[in-house]
Amino acid sequence: MDIIIGTAGHIDHGKTALVQALTGTNADRLPEEKKRGITIDLGFAELDLGKVRIGFVDVPGHEKFVKNMLAGASGIDLVALVVAADEGVMPQTREHFEICRLLETKQGLIILTKKDLVDEEFLELVKLDVAELVEGSFLEDSPVLAVSSKTGEGIDELKKVLAETASQIPTRKNEIVSRLPIDRTFSIKGFGTVVTGTLATGEIETGSEMELLPNGKKVRVRGVQTHGKDVERAKAGKRTAVNLGGIDYYQIERGMVLAESNTLRSTQIIDAEVEVLKDSKHSLKSRQRVRVHIGTVEALARIEVLNESREIKQGEKNFVQIRLEMPIIAIPSERFILRQYSPQITIAGGKVIDAQAQKRRRKELNEFRNYLSNLLKAEEENDKSILLKLFLETASEKGLSLNDLQARTGWRIEILQNAINENIEKKAVIKAENLYVARTPFDELKEQVLKEIENHHELEPLSKGILRETLREKTAAHISLDIFKTVLDYLSDEEKIIVEKDTVKSSSHNHELSNEEKVVKENLSRIYTQADLQVPTLENALNEAIRGTKITSENARKIFQILVNSNEVLKVTEDLYFRKESIETLTKKIKNYADTETENRLIGVPEFKEIAGISRKYAIPLLEYFDSEKITRRAGNQRLIL
């Protein structure tokens, strides 16, 4: 079993000396640390206790280096709260303890160092001091041990307690994609770039391709080490060193994340729940500039408090939107710390609810808070089916792809696919080719499409239906064509619409012509039949057809469209229409002319006029129509009959 233990406590309370007494390793690696005798940056050491292997993250205790402490605290399984027996609880003891509490570190133990410097009576007073600090917290019933790193007293007992406590830590769930928040980067001669961190989730395997985020640089894993040994694969919860190919170490910095390729995306807006420390000097207010510590990154941000008062008072929790000044990587349920911009003091901590959030208007506040409450409840209950549905509902009718959903949730693909399938089976989610849409916005879009079709029938009762592209432009121009097609498929399956080639109509639309309308239709058909190729203009034809009826010219035009839709008459120009039979007869005549009267299949306007028995007024439009229909092709002043 492998676990990560992080130290926490005030400067000069013996954290580094304790780690050295336990492991034999001096975690202070920087020359300046050894020269000044204080820890400045993160240090690392390992302890093998047989059944349990422990990776120690030794953090700096000085208030100036809390940001470095936070970079190491995010990935720990267990905290060792270190308090010097000769000093007791100090300011950084309190701040480090609150940080661990806000990060929801589940387990820990309290170690009183420098036991050799105090008597038993003073030691008891320090124990009472510490007990008061941790009362009601995750450390309230934790083991308390007094040791001396100098004499070695209590170290063996501490190792036994560490092994016992570590064995009680539950195995990390394997639900999130592989991601390593990077806390160090350097180069080793002969190997190249190396990054280290605590592997938060998933696995990293030698030879795999991964992605450095947020810059999106693809890299190759050349080698992996855990506990100083080469391994083929590192698993979540281990201190991990990764040798990367395809990038120089100076292109990487603390705060970046090494993740599975094409799974996670950067964000600059996060919806979250935040708790303000009861001992904070000030409440947390909207527009306040803060420092956000999440994973190993520190980023500046503005806070938008999502309540009517626009502030969270000391000791209270509420929803906020964090608007970051730089892109970071985050996933739902990830814990973070908020520190004041200046002076740098820890003021609050919280949990990510939606890592790919969008700005919301204040007038949507109540609806937004309700959505976040539902998300938070689903996250706390680990109800992935509900979480997925909620994320899709916020995407409205636009839907999300599988990649979108994975970036939103951080789930491994099989976990995500199970949640999708469960929702599809419940008919709570609709699959539209490569997109997924929540049922509610999908049904709303269906109603909108149906309403638009019915509006068209009301305005154009004699039309065949609405053109598919016109319908899409009016209802779904802003969304994927796949979703629009799926809406039509559903409406068609429900027998609410009929789709015929490029036209869509309501299934209930079956307009019967009145007696007078039938007369006009018959008149129009007669006019064009008698006219043959010497047709009147459309306006004249309409006026003649409605003579003696109460039908208006506008309605007559709609009746005429029935003839056009049925191909009884064909449009040649905006004003000239011909019966289909007349055009077909003329086509046969000119093809016969080509076969019998000319060797080169050419025909001029005079010959065409003679064959058709028409004037130039009709000949030119008809020849241009034949050109467009590929019956003829212009060749100088003549036409080639095809």
C-alpha positions in Angstrom: 0.0 0.0 0.0 1.3 3.5 -0.9 0.2 6.7 0.8 1.3 10.3 0.9 1.8 12.1 4.2 2.2 15.9 4.3 3.7 17.8 7.2 2.0 20.9 8.5 3.0 23.4 11.1 4.8 26.6 12.2 8.3 27.5 11.1 11.1 25.9 13.2 8.8 23.4 14.8 11.0 20.5 13.5 9.1 19.2 10.5 12.2 18.6 8.4 14.1 17.1 11.3 11.2 14.8 12.0 11.1 13.6 8.4 14.9 13.0 8.5 14.6 11.1 11.8 11.9 8.8 10.2 13.5 8.3 6.8 17.2 9.2 7.0 16.6 11.8 4.3 17.2 15.5 4.6 14.2 16.9 2.6 15.8 20.4 2.4 17.4 20.1 -1.1 18.1 23.8 -1.9 21.5 25.3 -1.0 19.7 28.3 0.5 17.6 26.1 2.7 20.7 24.4 4.1 22.4 27.7 4.5 19.5 29.5 6.3 18.3 26.4 8.1 14.6 26.8 7.0 12.5 25.0 4.5 11.6 27.3 1.6 10.2 24.9 -1.0 8.7 21.4 -1.0 10.9 18.5 0.1 10.4 14.8 -0.4 11.4 11.6 1.4 10.3 8.0 1.5 9.8 5.4 4.3 9.2 1.7 3.7 7.3 0.1 6.6 6.8 -3.3 4.9 3.1 -3.4 4.1 3.0 0.4 3.8 5.2 2.6 1.8 5.0 6.3 2.7 5.9 9.3 0.6 6.5 12.4 2.8 5.9 15.9 1.4 7.7 18.2 3.7 6.3 21.7 3.5 7.7 25.1 4.5 6.3 26.6 7.7 7.2 30.3 7.2 4.2 32.5 6.3 6.0 33.8 3.2 6.0 30.3 1.7 2.5 29.2 2.4 1.9 29.1 -1.4 4.6 26.4 -1.6 3.0 24.6 1.3 -0.3 24.6 -0.6 1.3 23.1 -3.7 2.3 20.1 -1.6 -0.9 19.8 0.5 -3.3 19.2 -2.3 -2.3 15.6 -3.0 -1.9 14.1 0.5 -3.8 11.2 2.1 -2.9 12.0 5.6 -1.5 15.1 7.5 1.1 15.1 10.2 0.4 18.3 12.2 3.7 19.1 13.8 3.8 21.3 17.0 7.0 22.0 18.9 6.5 21.0 22.5 8.5 24.0 23.7 6.3 26.6 21.9 2.8 25.1 21.4 0.3 26.3 18.8 1.6 29.2 16.7 0.1 31.3 13.9 1.2 29.0 11.1 0.1 26.0 13.1 -3.4 27.5 12.9 -3.2 28.5 9.2 -1.8 25.1 8.1 -4.5 23.3 10.2 -7.3 25.4 8.6 -5.9 24.8 5.2 -5.9 21.0 5.7 -9.5 21.2 7.1 -10.7 23.3 4.1 -9.0 20.9 1.7 -11.0 18.1 3.5 -8.0 16.0 4.4 -9.8 13.0 5.9 -7.2 11.7 8.4 -4.1 12.7 10.3 -2.1 12.6 13.5 -0.6 15.2 15.8 3.1 15.0 16.5 4.7 17.0 19.3 8.4 17.5 18.5 11.3 18.6 20.7 10.1 16.5 23.6 13.6 16.6 25.1 13.3 20.3 25.7 10.3 20.2 28.1 9.1 18.4 31.2 5.9 16.3 31.4 3.8 19.1 32.9 4.6 21.6 30.1 4.0 18.8 27.6 0.5 18.3 29.0 -0.2 22.0 28.6 0.8 21.9 25.0 -1.5 18.8 24.4 -4.4 20.8 25.8 -3.5 23.7 23.5 -3.5 21.5 20.5 -6.7 19.7 21.6 -8.5 23.1 21.7 -7.3 23.9 18.2 -8.5 20.6 16.6 -11.8 20.3 18.6 -14.7 19.3 16.4 -12.4 18.7 13.4 -11.1 15.6 11.5 -8.1 15.6 13.9 -10.1 15.6 17.1 -9.7 11.9 17.8 -6.4 11.4 16.0 -3.3 9.9 17.7 -1.1 12.4 19.6 2.6 11.4 19.9 5.5 13.2 21.5 8.9 12.6 20.0 12.4 13.9 19.9 14.1 13.9 16.5 17.4 14.7 18.3 17.4 11.8 20.7 15.2 9.4 18.7 12.7 9.1 21.6 9.2 8.1 20.3 10.3 7.6 16.7 9.8 3.8 16.6 6.4 4.2 18.2 5.6 6.9 15.7 6.4 4.5 12.8 4.0 1.9 14.3 1.3 4.4 14.6 2.0 5.6 11.0 1.6 2.1 9.7 -1.6 1.5 11.6 -3.1 4.8 10.6 -2.1 4.4 7.0 -3.7 1.0 6.8 -7.1 2.6 7.6 -7.0 4.9 4.6 -9.4 3.8 1.9 -8.2 3.0 -1.6 -8.6 5.9 -4.0 -11.5 5.6 -6.5 -10.4 5.0 -10.1 -13.0 7.1 -11.8 -11.1 10.2 -13.0 -8.7 10.4 -16.0 -5.0 10.3 -15.3 -3.6 13.7 -14.1 -0.4 14.7 -12.4 -0.4 18.2 -10.9 3.3 19.2 -11.4 5.2 20.6 -8.4 8.8 20.3 -9.8 10.5 20.3 -13.1 14.2 19.8 -13.9 16.6 18.2 -16.3 18.9 15.2 -15.7 21.9 14.7 -17.9 21.4 11.8 -20.3 17.6 11.6 -19.6 16.3 15.1 -20.3 13.1 16.7 -18.8 11.7 15.3 -15.6 8.5 16.4 -13.8 7.3 15.3 -10.4 4.2 15.4 -8.4 1.6 13.3 -6.5 -0.4 11.4 -9.0 -3.9 12.6 -8.2 -5.9 10.2 -10.3 -5.5 7.4 -12.8 -2.2 5.9 -14.1 0.8 6.9 -16.0 2.5 4.3 -18.2 5.9 4.3 -19.9 5.5 4.8 -23.6 2.2 6.6 -23.5 1.3 9.9 -25.0 0.1 12.6 -22.6 -0.7 16.3 -22.7 0.7 19.2 -20.7 -2.1 21.5 -19.7 -3.2 24.3 -20.0 -0.9 24.9 -23.0 -2.0 21.6 -24.7 1.5 20.4 -25.6 1.6 16.7 -26.5 4.5 14.8 -24.8 5.8 11.2 -24.7 6.4 9.4 -21.4 9.9 8.0 -21.7 10.1 6.6 -18.2 8.3 6.5 -14.8 9.7 6.3 -11.3 8.0 5.8 -7.9 9.9 5.6 -4.6 13.1 6.1 -6.6 12.6 3.0 -8.7 11.9 2.6 -12.4 8.4 1.2 -13.0 6.3 0.5 -16.1 3.2 2.1 -14.5 2.5 4.5 -11.7 -0.9 4.5 -9.9 -2.9 7.2 -8.2 -1.6 8.3 -4.7 2.1 7.8 -5.4 4.8 10.4 -5.6 5.8 10.1 -9.2 8.6 11.2 -11.4 8.0 11.2 -15.1 10.7 11.5 -17.8 9.2 13.4 -20.7 10.2 13.5 -24.4 9.3 16.2 -26.8 9.7 19.2 -24.5 12.4 21.1 -22.6 12.2 21.4 -18.8 12.2 25.2 -18.9 8.9 25.1 -20.8 7.2 23.6 -17.8 6.4 25.2 -14.5 4.7 24.4 -11.2 0.9 24.5 -11.6 0.8 22.7 -14.9 -1.0 19.4 -15.2 0.2 16.2 -17.0 -3.0 14.5 -18.2 -4.3 11.9 -20.6 -4.4 13.3 -24.1 -7.6 15.0 -25.3 -9.5 14.5 -22.0 -9.3 17.7 -19.9 -9.6 21.4 -20.9 -8.5 24.6 -19.3 -11.0 27.0 -17.7 -11.1 30.5 -16.4 -14.6 30.4 -14.9 -15.5 28.1 -12.0 -18.7 27.7 -10.0 -18.0 26.6 -6.5 -19.1 26.4 -2.9 -16.9 28.4 -0.5 -16.6 28.5 3.3 -15.1 31.6 4.9 -13.0 31.0 8.0 -14.7 32.1 11.2 -11.5 33.8 12.3 -11.1 35.8 9.0 -10.8 39.5 9.6 -13.2 40.3 6.7 -16.1 38.7 4.8 -15.7 37.6 1.2 -17.3 40.1 -1.2 -18.1 40.3 -4.9 -15.4 41.8 -7.1 -12.8 41.0 -4.4 -9.4 40.0 -5.9 -8.1 36.7 -4.4 -5.4 34.1 -4.8 -6.8 30.7 -5.8 -4.7 27.6 -4.9 -5.9 24.5 -6.6 -3.7 21.5 -7.2 -0.2 22.9 -7.5 -1.2 26.2 -9.1 -1.7 29.7 -7.7 -3.8 32.0 -9.9 -5.3 35.4 -9.3 -9.1 35.8 -9.7 -12.1 37.9 -9.0 -15.0 36.6 -6.9 -18.7 36.9 -7.7 -20.7 35.9 -4.7 -24.0 34.3 -5.8 -26.4 35.7 -3.2 -28.5 38.8 -2.7 -26.0 40.5 -0.3 -23.1 39.7 -2.6 -20.9 38.7 0.4 -20.2 35.7 2.5 -19.6 36.5 6.2 -17.1 34.8 8.5 -17.9 31.2 9.3 -20.6 30.9 6.6 -20.8 29.0 3.3 -22.3 30.0 0.0 -22.0 29.7 -3.8 -19.5 31.8 -5.8 -18.3 32.1 -9.3 -14.5 32.4 -9.6 -13.3 34.3 -12.6 -9.6 33.6 -13.1 -7.0 35.8 -14.7 -5.2 32.8 -16.2 -6.3 29.4 -17.5 -6.1 26.5 -15.1 -7.1 22.8 -14.9 -9.9 21.8 -12.5 -12.5 19.1 -12.2 -15.8 18.9 -10.2 -15.4 18.1 -6.4 -11.8 19.3 -6.4 -10.9 21.3 -3.3 -9.1 24.7 -3.3 -8.0 27.4 -1.0 -8.6 31.2 -1.3 -6.1 33.6 0.1 -6.3 37.4 0.3 -4.5 39.2 -2.5 -2.5 41.4 -0.1 -1.5 40.7 2.6 -1.4 37.1 1.7 -3.6 35.4 4.3 -5.8 32.3 4.0 -9.4 33.5 4.2 -11.5 30.6 2.8 -11.6 27.3 1.0 -14.1 25.4 -1.1 -15.1 22.8 -3.6 -15.4 23.0 -7.4 -19.0 22.4 -8.5 -18.7 23.2 -12.3 -15.2 23.6 -13.7 -16.4 24.7 -17.1 -18.8 27.4 -16.1 -20.2 30.4 -17.9 -21.0 33.9 -16.8 -24.6 34.3 -15.6 -26.7 37.4 -15.3 -27.8 38.5 -11.8 -31.4 38.3 -12.8 -31.0 34.5 -13.2 -29.6 34.3 -9.6 -32.3 32.1 -8.1 -32.4 29.7 -11.0 -28.6 29.6 -11.0 -28.4 28.8 -7.3 -31.0 26.1 -7.6 -28.9 24.5 -10.4 -25.8 24.6 -8.3 -27.6 23.1 -5.3 -28.7 20.2 -7.5 -25.2 19.8 -8.9 -23.7 19.9 -5.4 -26.2 17.3 -4.1 -25.5 15.0 -7.0 -21.7 15.3 -6.5 -22.0 14.6 -2.8 -24.1 11.5 -3.5 -21.8 10.5 -6.4 -24.9 10.2 -8.6 -23.2 10.4 -12.0 -26.4 9.9 -14.0 -28.0 13.0 -12.5 -24.7 15.0 -12.8 -24.5 14.2 -16.5 -28.1 15.2 -17.1 -27.6 18.5 -15.2 -24.5 19.3 -17.3 -26.4 18.6 -20.5 -29.4 20.7 -19.4 -27.1 23.7 -19.0 -25.9 23.1 -22.6 -29.5 23.5 -23.7 -30.4 22.4 -27.2 -26.8 22.8 -28.5 -25.9 19.6 -26.7 -22.4 18.3 -25.9 -20.1 15.8 -27.5 -18.4 12.9 -25.7 -15.1 15.0 -25.5 -17.1 18.0 -24.1 -18.6 15.8 -21.4 -15.3 14.3 -20.5 -13.7 17.7 -20.1 -16.7 18.8 -18.0 -16.7 15.8 -15.7 -13.1 14.5 -15.7 -14.5 10.9 -15.8 -12.7 8.0 -17.4 -14.4 7.1 -20.7 -16.1 3.9 -19.5 -17.5 5.7 -16.4 -18.8 8.5 -18.7 -20.3 6.1 -21.2 -22.1 4.2 -18.5 -23.7 7.4 -17.2 -24.7 8.3 -20.8 -26.2 4.9 -21.5 -28.2 5.0 -18.2 -29.7 8.4 -19.2 -30.5 7.2 -22.7 -32.3 4.1 -21.3 -34.3 6.4 -19.1 -35.0 8.6 -22.1 -33.5 11.5 -20.2 -30.9 12.1 -22.8 -31.1 12.0 -26.6 -28.2 10.9 -28.9 -27.9 12.9 -32.1 -25.1 11.4 -34.0 -22.0 12.5 -32.0 -23.8 14.8 -29.7 -26.0 14.4 -26.6 -28.9 16.6 -25.7 -30.9 16.6 -22.5 -34.6 15.6 -22.9 -36.1 18.9 -21.7 -34.3 21.2 -24.1 -34.7 18.6 -26.9 -38.5 18.5 -26.4 -38.6 22.3 -26.3 -36.8 22.4 -29.6 -39.3 19.9 -31.0 -42.2 22.1 -30.0 -40.5 25.1 -31.5 -40.0 23.3 -34.8 -43.6 22.0 -34.8 -45.0 25.5 -34.1 -43.0 27.0 -36.9 -44.4 24.3 -39.3 -47.9 25.1 -38.2 -47.3 28.8 -38.5 -46.2 28.3 -42.1 -49.4 26.3 -42.9 -51.5 29.1 -41.4 -49.7 31.7 -43.5 -49.5 29.5 -46.6 -52.5 27.1 -46.4 -52.1 26.1 -50.0 -48.4 25.5 -49.9 -47.0 22.0 -50.0 -45.0 22.7 -46.8 -42.0 24.6 -45.5 -38.6 24.1 -47.0 -36.3 22.1 -44.7 -33.6 24.8 -44.8 -36.0 27.6 -44.2 -37.3 25.7 -41.2 -33.8 25.2 -39.8 -32.9 28.8 -40.3 -35.9 29.9 -38.3 -35.5 27.4 -35.5 -32.1 25.7 -35.3 -29.6 27.8 -37.2 -27.4 28.1 -34.1 -27.1 24.4 -33.4 -25.6 21.3 -35.1 -27.3 20.0 -38.2 -27.2 16.5 -36.6 -29.5 17.7 -33.7 -31.9 19.3 -36.2 -32.1 16.1 -38.2 -32.7 14.1 -35.1 -35.6 16.5 -34.1 -37.2 15.9 -37.5 -36.7 12.1 -37.1 -38.4 12.1 -33.7 -41.3 14.2 -35.0 -41.7 12.0 -38.0 -41.6 8.8 -35.9 -44.3 10.3 -33.7 -46.3 10.9 -36.9 -46.5 14.6 -36.2 -44.8 15.7 -39.4 -44.2 14.3 -42.9 -40.8 14.9 -44.5 -40.8 14.8 -48.3 -37.5 15.5 -50.0 -36.7 19.1 -49.1 -40.1 19.9 -47.7 -41.6 19.4 -44.2 -45.3 19.6 -43.4 -47.6 18.8 -40.5 -49.2 15.4 -40.6 -52.6 17.1 -39.9 -52.2 19.5 -42.8 -54.5 18.4 -45.6 -56.2 21.5 -46.9 -59.1 20.9 -49.2 -59.8 23.5 -51.9 -63.2 25.2 -51.8 -65.4 25.0 -54.8 -64.3 28.4 -56.1 -60.6 27.5 -55.5 -61.1 24.3 -57.5 -62.6 26.4 -60.3 -59.6 28.7 -60.3 -57.2 25.7 -60.3 -59.1 24.2 -63.3 -59.1 27.6 -65.1 -55.3 27.8 -64.7 -54.8 24.3 -65.9 -57.0 25.0 -68.9 -55.3 28.3 -69.7 -51.8 26.7 -69.9 -53.1 23.7 -71.8 -54.7 25.8 -74.5 -51.8 28.2 -74.6 -49.3 25.4 -75.2 -46.0 27.3 -75.9 -47.5 30.8 -76.3 -48.4 31.3 -72.7 -49.6 34.5 -71.1 -47.7 36.2 -68.3 -48.4 34.8 -64.9 -50.3 38.0 -63.9 -52.5 37.8 -66.9 -53.1 34.1 -66.4 -54.1 34.7 -62.7 -56.4 37.5 -63.6 -58.2 35.5 -66.3 -58.5 32.5 -63.9 -60.2 34.4 -61.1 -62.7 36.3 -63.4 -66.2 35.7 -62.1 -65.0 34.4 -58.7 -64.4 36.0 -55.3 -60.8 34.6 -55.1 -58.1 37.3 -54.8 -55.1 37.4 -57.0 -52.9 36.6 -54.0 -54.9 33.5 -53.2 -54.9 32.5 -56.8 -51.1 32.7 -56.8 -51.1 30.1 -53.9 -53.4 27.9 -55.9 -51.1 28.2 -58.9 -48.2 27.1 -56.6 -50.0 23.7 -56.3 -49.6 23.2 -60.0 -45.9 24.1 -59.7 -45.4 21.8 -56.7 -47.0 18.9 -58.6 -44.8 19.7 -61.7 -47.9 20.2 -63.8 -46.3 23.5 -64.9 -42.6 24.4 -65.0 -41.0 27.7 -64.2 -38.9 29.1 -67.0 -38.6 32.7 -65.9 -40.2 34.6 -63.0 -43.1 35.5 -65.2 -43.3 32.6 -67.8 -44.5 29.1 -66.9 -45.2 26.3 -69.3 -47.0 23.0 -69.1 -44.7 20.1 -68.5 -46.1 18.2 -71.4 -45.5 21.2 -73.8 -41.8 21.3 -72.7 -41.4 17.5 -73.1 -42.9 17.7 -76.6 -40.6 20.5 -77.6 -37.6 18.6 -76.2 -38.4 15.6 -78.4 -38.8 17.9 -81.5 -35.4 19.5 -81.1 -33.7 16.2 -80.4 -35.3 14.8 -83.5 -34.1 17.8 -85.5 -30.6 17.1 -84.3 -30.8 13.5 -85.3 -32.3 14.1 -88.8 -31.7 17.6 -90.0 -28.1 18.5 -89.0 -24.8 16.7 -88.9 -23.2 18.8 -86.2 -26.3 18.9 -83.9 -26.3 22.8 -83.9 -29.5 24.9 -83.9 -29.9 28.6 -84.1 -32.7 30.9 -82.9 -34.5 31.0 -86.3 -34.6 27.2 -86.6 -35.7 26.9 -82.9 -38.6 29.4 -83.5 -39.7 27.5 -86.6 -39.7 24.1 -84.8 -41.5 25.5 -81.8 -43.9 27.7 -83.7 -43.2 30.7 -81.4 -41.8 34.2 -81.5 -38.4 35.4 -80.2 -40.3 36.6 -77.0 -40.6 32.9 -76.0 -37.7 31.4 -77.9 -34.9 33.1 -76.0 -36.2 32.2 -72.5 -36.9 28.6 -73.6 -33.4 28.2 -75.0 -31.9 29.5 -71.8 -34.1 27.1 -69.8 -32.9 24.2 -72.0 -29.3 25.3 -71.4 -29.9 25.2 -67.6 -31.5 21.7 -67.9 -28.5 20.4 -70.0 -30.7 19.8 -73.0 -28.6 22.3 -75.0 -25.4 24.2 -74.6 -24.5 27.6 -76.0 -22.0 27.6 -78.9 -21.5 31.1 -80.1 -24.8 32.3 -81.5 -26.1 28.8 -81.8 -26.8 25.9 -79.4 -25.4 22.4 -79.4 -28.2 19.9 -78.8 -26.9 17.4 -76.2 
